[in-house]
């Protein structure tokens, strides 16, 4: 959804999010392999929970970037950003 939001992550944040997503992708691929190999369900569940925790961490990283953009934005732009942050938080619940 390019252009939907008026904020953008810093290049450092974007790279950190990208790296974390790639790690999580690899982890998830490993979980899929575990299921295909019919490995122990408790181990599969443990790994699913680890992937979930990683996605939650990525969510926090993105939200922190949004808040940082809000704090650094000109006052005239803050209402728009605040509305977008609220919308994103509503989508989480």
C-alpha positions in Angstrom: 0.0 0.0 0.0 2.6 2.5 -1.0 1.5 6.1 -0.4 -1.3 5.2 2.1 0.7 6.4 5.1 2.4 9.8 5.3 5.3 8.5 7.5 8.3 6.4 6.4 10.7 4.4 8.5 14.3 5.6 8.7 16.7 3.6 6.6 18.2 2.1 9.8 14.7 1.0 11.0 13.7 -0.3 7.6 16.9 -2.4 7.3 16.4 -3.8 10.9 12.8 -4.7 10.1 13.8 -6.3 6.8 16.5 -8.4 8.5 14.1 -9.5 11.2 11.5 -10.4 8.6 14.0 -12.5 6.7 15.0 -14.3 9.9 11.4 -14.9 10.7 10.7 -16.2 7.2 13.5 -18.7 7.5 12.3 -19.8 10.9 8.7 -20.2 9.5 10.1 -22.3 6.6 11.8 -24.5 9.3 8.4 -24.9 11.0 6.8 -26.0 7.8 9.5 -28.6 7.3 9.0 -29.8 10.8 5.3 -30.3 10.1 6.1 -32.1 6.7 8.5 -34.4 8.6 5.8 -35.1 11.2 8.0 -34.0 14.1 6.7 -33.8 17.6 3.7 -31.5 18.0 5.0 -29.8 21.1 8.2 -28.9 19.3 6.2 -27.6 16.4 4.0 -25.5 18.7 7.1 -24.2 20.5 8.5 -23.0 17.2 5.2 -21.5 16.1 5.2 -19.5 19.3 8.7 -18.3 18.6 7.7 -17.1 15.1 4.7 -15.3 16.7 7.0 -13.6 19.2 9.3 -12.5 16.4 6.4 -11.0 14.5 5.3 -9.2 17.6 8.8 -7.7 17.9 8.7 -6.6 14.3 5.3 -4.9 14.9 6.8 -3.0 17.9 9.7 -1.9 15.7 7.4 -0.5 13.0 5.1 1.2 15.6 8.2 2.8 17.2 9.2 4.1 13.8 5.7 5.6 13.4 5.9 7.2 16.8 9.4 8.6 16.0 8.0 10.1 12.8 5.2 11.6 14.7 7.5 13.2 17.2 9.7 14.6 14.5 6.9 15.8 12.2 5.9 19.4 11.8 2.9 20.3 14.0 0.7 20.7 10.9 1.3 17.1 9.9 0.9 15.5 13.3 -2.9 15.1 13.2 -2.7 13.1 10.0 0.0 10.9 11.5 -1.8 10.5 14.8 -4.9 9.3 12.9 -2.8 6.8 11.0 -1.2 5.5 14.2 -4.7 5.1 15.8 -5.9 3.3 12.7 -2.9 0.9 12.9 -3.5 0.2 16.6 -7.2 -0.5 16.0 -6.1 -3.0 13.3 -4.0 -4.8 15.9 -7.0 -5.7 18.1 
